[in-house]
Amino acid sequence: MARLHLPVPPAHPAAGPGELRGDAGRRPGGGGRVSALVQRRTVAVDAGDGALLHATVEGSDTAPVTLVLAHGWTLSQAAWDDVAAELAAEVAAGGLRLVRYDQRGHGRSTWGTTEPVSIDLLGEDLRQVLDRCAPTGPVVLGGHSMGGMTIMCLAAGHASLFGDRVRGVALVDTSAGDLRRTPRTRSQRLQQRLEPGVLSFALARAGLVERLRRLSPPSSRTHQRLVRGLLYGADASDEVVRRGAEIMHASSVRAFAVFHPALGEHEKRDGLAALTRVPVEVLVGEEDRLTPVRHSRQLAEVLPHAVLHVEPRCSHMLPQERPALVAASLRRLLAAAVDGDLAATG
């Protein structure tokens, strides 16, 4: 049986159609390139309500473990590119099957007919991705932001998967709830009252909003300053910010407007029991403004066995800001999943 070939880094201390193609993946740590013949195919996953989820599967179907990565709000599977590059050697060696997919209404995935959308619905979508792209063998899940919430909804709705099929979880820059805070100032109360009307206007006049967005493309310094201020920490390079801005700019007005209230309604702090059955690593940027550190600390309180890592000089985009850190966390979970499977069969 193929194994993970790179050494597993030590745990962080707690801190409060098929195709063969030659893909070049970055070596862990960012030094040089490694060329590998990687089996890659795209899969259209039927979500059951007309939505087709665009998934990319890399690696052999006989790999001993599968990693499934779920991205965040107004992003796409491309947000995991840097982490995927860090794991390219394991995929090429046959030790890992890697699955990334676009959440419904994001990237190349379609919307479906279910209204209104919810994060619980995304959890059901993830179940369909697992059934279609990783029907057998142990699985590790990684979720960034809304992707982490997606995993929580899967755990709440399909607890029996955890400890059996799902053997580990990485929750990156995410939250179990309490994202819509009680307004304390007049300005905050006014903003909350106006918010539904603003979102409705954006949906009704999406064409106009898109034209306005094109006036400030991701290549503009103004656009990049806004994105950096909201999503990136002090160490993020201009290139990283630009690439992130391009991924977000490719998202639609509808994705922004429809999922915004769904995020506010997400509440799974009392629905995480299934995650206590598997190793969990929680990672967050110390400067995260969207899902501040307190949200990750709340997760660590509910999941006392989880490893919590707070990364300085980073914000909400750890898969881009610190891809080696995120990949190291995933390697530990993958190694534990494989070792557990071998113990069970040995």
C-alpha positions as CSV (number, residue, x, y, z in Angstrom):
1,M,0.0,0.0,0.0
2,A,1.4,3.4,-0.9
3,R,2.2,5.6,2.0
4,L,2.8,9.3,2.5
5,H,6.5,9.8,1.6
6,L,7.3,13.1,3.2
7,P,8.0,13.3,6.9
8,V,5.2,14.5,9.1
9,P,6.0,17.8,10.8
10,P,5.6,17.9,14.6
11,A,2.3,19.2,16.0
12,H,2.0,22.9,16.7
13,P,1.7,23.8,20.4
14,A,-1.7,25.0,21.4
15,A,-1.9,28.8,21.2
16,G,-4.7,29.9,23.5
17,P,-13.3,12.7,-18.2
18,G,-9.7,11.3,-16.7
19,E,-6.4,12.8,-18.0
20,L,-2.7,12.3,-17.5
21,R,-0.8,15.5,-17.5
22,G,2.6,16.7,-16.3
23,D,2.0,19.2,-13.5
24,A,4.7,21.2,-11.9
25,G,4.2,21.6,-8.1
26,R,6.1,23.8,-5.8
27,R,8.3,22.0,-3.3
28,P,7.3,22.5,0.3
29,G,8.8,25.7,1.6
30,G,8.6,27.3,-1.8
31,G,12.1,26.3,-3.0
32,G,12.3,25.3,-6.7
33,R,9.9,23.1,-8.6
34,V,9.2,19.4,-8.9
35,S,7.7,18.0,-12.1
36,A,5.4,15.0,-11.8
37,L,3.1,13.1,-14.0
38,V,-0.2,13.5,-12.1
39,Q,-3.5,11.9,-12.9
40,R,-6.1,14.6,-13.0
41,R,-9.7,14.6,-14.0
42,T,-12.7,16.9,-13.6
43,V,-16.0,15.6,-12.3
44,A,-19.5,17.1,-12.5
45,V,-21.1,16.2,-9.2
46,D,-24.9,16.2,-9.2
47,A,-26.1,17.8,-6.0
48,G,-29.6,16.5,-6.4
49,D,-31.5,19.8,-7.1
50,G,-30.1,20.7,-10.5
51,A,-26.8,22.1,-9.2
52,L,-23.6,20.6,-10.8
53,L,-20.5,21.0,-8.7
54,H,-17.3,21.3,-10.5
55,A,-14.7,19.1,-8.9
56,T,-11.0,18.4,-9.7
57,V,-9.6,15.0,-8.6
58,E,-5.8,14.5,-8.7
59,G,-4.0,11.3,-7.9
60,S,-4.7,7.6,-8.0
61,D,-8.0,6.1,-7.0
62,T,-5.9,3.5,-5.2
63,A,-4.2,6.0,-2.9
64,P,-4.5,5.1,0.7
65,V,-6.2,8.3,1.7
66,T,-8.2,11.2,0.1
67,L,-8.1,14.8,1.0
68,V,-11.1,16.9,0.2
69,L,-10.8,20.7,0.4
70,A,-13.7,23.2,0.6
71,H,-13.2,26.9,-0.1
72,G,-14.7,30.0,1.3
73,W,-17.3,32.6,0.4
74,T,-16.8,34.4,-3.0
75,L,-13.7,32.2,-3.7
76,S,-13.3,29.0,-5.7
77,Q,-11.2,25.9,-5.6
78,A,-8.3,28.0,-6.9
79,A,-7.9,29.5,-3.4
80,W,-6.3,26.1,-2.5
81,D,-3.8,26.2,-5.3
82,D,-0.8,27.0,-3.1
83,V,-1.7,24.2,-0.6
84,A,-2.2,21.8,-3.4
85,A,1.3,22.6,-4.8
86,E,2.8,21.9,-1.4
87,L,1.2,18.4,-1.5
88,A,2.1,17.7,-5.1
89,A,4.8,15.2,-4.2
90,E,2.5,13.1,-2.1
91,V,-0.1,13.1,-4.9
92,A,2.6,12.2,-7.6
93,A,3.9,9.4,-5.4
94,G,0.5,7.7,-5.2
95,G,0.1,8.3,-1.5
96,L,-2.7,10.9,-1.7
97,R,-5.8,11.5,-3.8
98,L,-6.7,15.2,-3.7
99,V,-10.2,16.5,-4.4
100,R,-11.0,20.2,-4.7
101,Y,-14.4,21.5,-5.8
102,D,-16.3,24.8,-6.3
103,Q,-19.1,25.4,-3.9
104,R,-22.5,25.9,-5.6
105,G,-22.8,29.3,-7.2
106,H,-19.0,29.7,-7.1
107,G,-16.4,29.1,-9.7
108,R,-17.7,26.7,-12.4
109,S,-20.4,25.2,-10.2
110,T,-24.1,26.1,-10.9
111,W,-26.8,27.1,-8.5
112,G,-29.6,24.5,-8.5
113,T,-33.2,25.2,-7.5
114,T,-33.1,25.2,-3.7
115,E,-34.1,28.5,-2.2
116,P,-33.0,30.0,0.1
117,V,-29.5,28.6,0.1
118,S,-27.9,27.8,3.5
119,I,-24.6,26.5,4.8
120,D,-26.5,23.4,5.7
121,L,-27.2,22.9,2.0
122,L,-23.5,23.2,1.4
123,G,-23.0,20.4,3.9
124,E,-25.3,18.2,1.8
125,D,-23.3,19.2,-1.3
126,L,-20.1,18.0,0.4
127,R,-21.7,14.7,1.1
128,Q,-22.4,14.3,-2.6
129,V,-18.8,15.2,-3.4
130,L,-17.6,12.5,-1.0
131,D,-20.0,9.9,-2.5
132,R,-19.0,10.8,-6.1
133,C,-15.3,11.5,-5.8
134,A,-14.1,9.5,-2.8
135,P,-16.6,6.6,-2.4
136,T,-14.2,4.4,-0.5
137,G,-11.3,4.7,1.9
138,P,-10.4,7.1,4.7
139,V,-10.9,10.8,4.1
140,V,-9.5,14.0,5.6
141,L,-11.5,17.2,5.2
142,G,-10.0,20.7,5.0
143,G,-12.2,23.8,5.0
144,H,-11.4,27.5,4.8
145,S,-13.9,30.0,6.1
146,M,-17.3,29.1,4.6
147,G,-15.7,25.8,3.7
148,G,-15.0,25.1,7.4
149,M,-18.6,25.9,8.1
150,T,-19.6,23.4,5.4
151,I,-17.7,20.7,7.2
152,M,-19.4,21.5,10.4
153,C,-22.8,21.2,8.7
154,L,-21.8,17.8,7.3
155,A,-20.8,16.7,10.8
156,A,-24.1,17.9,12.2
157,G,-26.2,16.3,9.4
158,H,-24.2,13.1,8.9
159,A,-22.4,12.3,12.1
160,S,-22.0,8.6,11.2
161,L,-19.4,9.5,8.6
162,F,-17.0,10.8,11.3
163,G,-14.7,8.3,12.7
164,D,-15.6,5.9,9.9
165,R,-15.0,7.5,6.6
166,V,-13.8,10.9,7.7
167,R,-10.7,10.5,9.8
168,G,-9.5,14.1,10.3
169,V,-10.5,17.7,9.9
170,A,-8.7,21.0,9.4
171,L,-10.7,24.1,10.1
172,V,-9.0,27.2,8.7
173,D,-10.1,30.8,9.5
174,T,-13.6,29.8,10.2
175,S,-16.4,29.9,12.8
176,A,-19.2,27.8,14.3
177,G,-21.5,30.7,14.6
178,D,-22.1,34.1,16.2
179,L,-21.1,35.9,13.0
180,R,-23.9,38.4,13.2
181,R,-23.2,40.4,16.3
182,T,-25.8,42.4,18.2
183,P,-25.3,46.1,17.0
184,R,-24.1,48.3,19.8
185,T,-23.9,51.7,18.2
186,R,-26.3,53.8,16.2
187,S,-24.2,53.4,13.1
188,Q,-24.2,49.6,13.5
189,R,-28.0,49.5,14.0
190,L,-28.5,51.6,10.9
191,Q,-26.2,49.4,8.9
192,Q,-28.1,46.3,10.0
193,R,-31.4,47.9,9.0
194,L,-30.1,48.9,5.6
195,E,-28.3,45.6,4.8
196,P,-31.3,43.6,3.4
197,G,-32.3,46.4,1.1
198,V,-28.7,46.8,-0.2
199,L,-28.4,43.1,-0.9
200,S,-31.8,43.1,-2.6
201,F,-30.7,46.0,-4.8
202,A,-27.4,44.3,-5.7
203,L,-29.3,41.2,-6.8
204,A,-31.9,43.2,-8.8
205,R,-29.3,45.4,-10.4
206,A,-26.5,42.8,-10.7
207,G,-25.6,44.0,-14.2
208,L,-25.1,47.5,-13.0
209,V,-23.1,46.4,-10.0
210,E,-20.9,44.2,-12.3
211,R,-20.2,47.2,-14.5
212,L,-19.2,49.2,-11.5
213,R,-16.9,46.5,-10.3
214,R,-15.1,46.5,-13.6
215,L,-14.1,50.2,-13.0
216,S,-11.8,48.9,-10.3
217,P,-10.2,45.6,-11.5
218,P,-7.9,43.5,-9.3
219,S,-4.9,44.9,-11.1
220,S,-5.7,48.4,-9.7
221,R,-3.8,49.5,-6.6
222,T,-7.1,50.8,-5.0
223,H,-8.7,47.4,-5.4
224,Q,-5.6,45.6,-3.9
225,R,-5.5,48.0,-1.0
226,L,-9.1,47.3,-0.1
227,V,-8.5,43.5,-0.4
228,R,-5.3,43.6,1.6
229,G,-7.0,45.7,4.4
230,L,-9.9,43.3,4.7
231,L,-8.3,39.9,4.1
232,Y,-4.5,39.8,4.4
233,G,-2.0,40.2,7.1
234,A,1.3,42.2,7.2
235,D,3.4,39.5,5.6
236,A,1.3,39.0,2.5
237,S,3.1,39.8,-0.7
238,D,1.6,42.0,-3.4
239,E,1.5,39.0,-5.7
240,V,-0.5,36.9,-3.2
241,V,-2.9,39.8,-2.7
242,R,-3.4,40.2,-6.4
243,R,-4.1,36.6,-7.0
244,G,-6.6,36.5,-4.2
245,A,-8.2,39.6,-5.6
246,E,-8.6,38.0,-9.0
247,I,-10.2,34.9,-7.5
248,M,-12.7,37.0,-5.6
249,H,-13.3,39.3,-8.6
250,A,-14.3,36.3,-10.7
251,S,-17.1,35.5,-8.2
252,S,-20.6,36.9,-9.0
253,V,-22.7,39.5,-7.3
254,R,-25.2,36.8,-6.7
255,A,-22.7,34.7,-4.7
256,F,-22.0,37.7,-2.5
257,A,-25.5,38.7,-2.0
258,V,-27.1,35.3,-1.5
259,F,-24.6,33.8,0.8
260,H,-24.1,36.8,3.0
261,P,-27.3,36.2,5.0
262,A,-26.7,32.5,5.0
263,L,-23.4,33.1,6.8
264,G,-25.1,35.2,9.4
265,E,-27.6,32.4,10.1
266,H,-24.9,29.7,10.4
267,E,-25.0,28.3,14.0
268,K,-23.3,25.0,14.8
269,R,-21.7,25.6,18.2
270,D,-24.0,22.9,19.7
271,G,-23.7,20.6,16.7
272,L,-20.1,19.6,16.6
273,A,-20.2,16.3,18.6
274,A,-19.2,14.2,15.6
275,L,-15.9,16.2,15.4
276,T,-14.9,14.9,18.8
277,R,-14.4,11.5,17.2
278,V,-11.6,12.5,14.9
279,P,-8.3,14.6,15.1
280,V,-9.0,18.2,14.4
281,E,-6.6,21.1,13.8
282,V,-7.8,24.7,14.0
283,L,-5.8,27.4,12.3
284,V,-6.4,31.1,12.3
285,G,-4.5,34.3,11.4
286,E,-3.9,36.5,14.4
287,E,-5.1,39.5,12.4
288,D,-8.2,37.8,10.9
289,R,-10.9,40.4,10.7
290,L,-13.7,38.3,9.2
291,T,-13.6,35.4,11.6
292,P,-11.4,36.8,14.4
293,V,-9.3,34.6,16.7
294,R,-12.1,34.3,19.3
295,H,-14.1,32.2,16.9
296,S,-11.3,29.6,16.7
297,R,-10.8,29.7,20.4
298,Q,-14.6,28.9,20.7
299,L,-14.0,25.9,18.5
300,A,-11.1,24.8,20.6
301,E,-13.3,25.1,23.7
302,V,-16.0,22.9,22.2
303,L,-13.4,20.5,20.8
304,P,-10.8,20.3,23.6
305,H,-8.7,17.6,21.8
306,A,-8.2,19.9,18.9
307,V,-4.9,21.6,18.1
308,L,-5.2,25.3,17.9
309,H,-2.6,27.4,16.0
310,V,-2.8,31.2,15.9
311,E,-0.4,32.5,13.2
312,P,1.0,35.9,13.7
313,R,1.2,38.6,10.9
314,C,-1.6,36.8,9.0
315,S,-5.3,37.5,8.4
316,H,-8.1,35.6,6.8
317,M,-6.4,33.9,3.9
318,L,-4.0,31.4,5.5
319,P,-4.1,28.9,2.6
320,Q,-2.5,31.7,0.5
321,E,-0.6,33.5,3.3
322,R,0.9,30.4,4.9
323,P,0.4,27.4,2.5
324,A,3.3,25.4,4.0
325,L,1.7,25.8,7.5
326,V,-1.7,24.6,6.3
327,A,-0.1,21.7,4.3
328,A,1.8,20.6,7.4
329,S,-1.4,20.5,9.4
330,L,-3.1,18.4,6.7
331,R,-0.1,16.1,6.5
332,R,-0.4,15.3,10.1
333,L,-4.1,14.5,9.8
334,L,-3.5,12.4,6.6
335,A,-0.7,10.4,8.3
336,A,-3.0,9.7,11.3
337,A,-5.8,8.7,9.0
338,V,-3.6,6.2,7.1
339,D,-2.0,4.8,10.3
340,G,-5.5,4.3,11.8
341,D,-6.6,2.5,8.7
342,L,-3.6,0.2,8.8
343,A,-4.2,-0.5,12.4
344,A,-7.8,-1.4,11.8
345,T,-6.9,-3.8,9.0
346,G,-3.7,-5.2,10.5
